[in-house]
Amino acid sequence: MMPQPLKFALFGNIYQARKSAAVQSLLSCLAEHRVQVCVDRPYYDFLVSQLQLPLSGVSVFEGDRFDADFAVSVGGDGTFLRTAARVGGKRIPILGVNMGRLGFLAEVNPRELEESLHRILSNDYAVEERELVRVETDGEPFQGCDCALNDVAILKRDDASMISIHATVNGHYLTTFQADGLVLSTPTGSTAYSLSNGGPIIVPGTHVLSMTAVAPHSLNVRPIVVPDSAVVELAVRCRSHHFLVAIDGRSEKCLEGVRLTVRKAPYAVRVVKCSGQTYFQTLRDKMMWGADIRE
């Protein structure tokens, strides 16, 4: 009996019309390998109407009504985060195809597609498990995904003064942050918003969670790292009586008095690694460590 062909679910950035040649290369590569392809409806409409690509032999899915052997994220790290939210707990490995600058998550560039797909079809690849955090509220439930691969940020609204965030860890009072916000980051997200606010770089797989204040009122407030088994509870007070909760950049408005609980999510995101690029190589390139700007 012939083995069933692999099925790939395709997600993409619908704001990258100038990358049409790279997208066409990806679709051609998938077709040559005779794999089944299903495409997220918004991305399918974008490819057909905006890029005018002839899509034949593919199926289309809506929302989370899909199943596949692999998910392919076409874009950058932001697209990868949105893909991870859509995949959720399905445990489908995600291959990140980077159509822009060097990414920490979307690390396969279009030139490496052929080799990467060959490795996947030859079962010559690795899968990294990346942990997420979940944020829960005792008020109205969040509209979108409540789990974050990068970070959960508690933020003041644009026109508001700083907010007060009363924080406890495993039921023990930590401190009350007087700041523009607080970023709770996974190791994966430590090189994102947390880093821009002075947070530490944390190697994925270290099973910790960092807490970094955004523009704190006091200079003696410093980031703190806690085990990912910890349960962090937050209560926010603010003059505007509203604040924002950003889950991997997806913002939700919350009322003052709502209690938030942040803890390790019940599932992990599976990231396909087949480019040979290590985390430390990517880190050196992204941070330009060792580069001589005088050259």
Secondary structure by P-SEA (a helix, b strand, c coil): cccccbbbbbbbccccccaaaaaaaaaaaaaaabbbbbbcaaaaaaaacccccccccbbbbccccccccbbbbcccaaaaaaaaaaacccccbbbbbbcccccccccccccaaaaaaaaaaaccbbbbbbbbbbbbbccccccccccccccccccccccccbbbbbcccccccccccccccccccccccccccccccbbbbbcccccbbbbbbcccccccbbbbbbcccbbbbbbbbccccbbbbbcccbbbbbcccbbbbbccccbbbbbbbcccccaaaaaaaaacccccccc
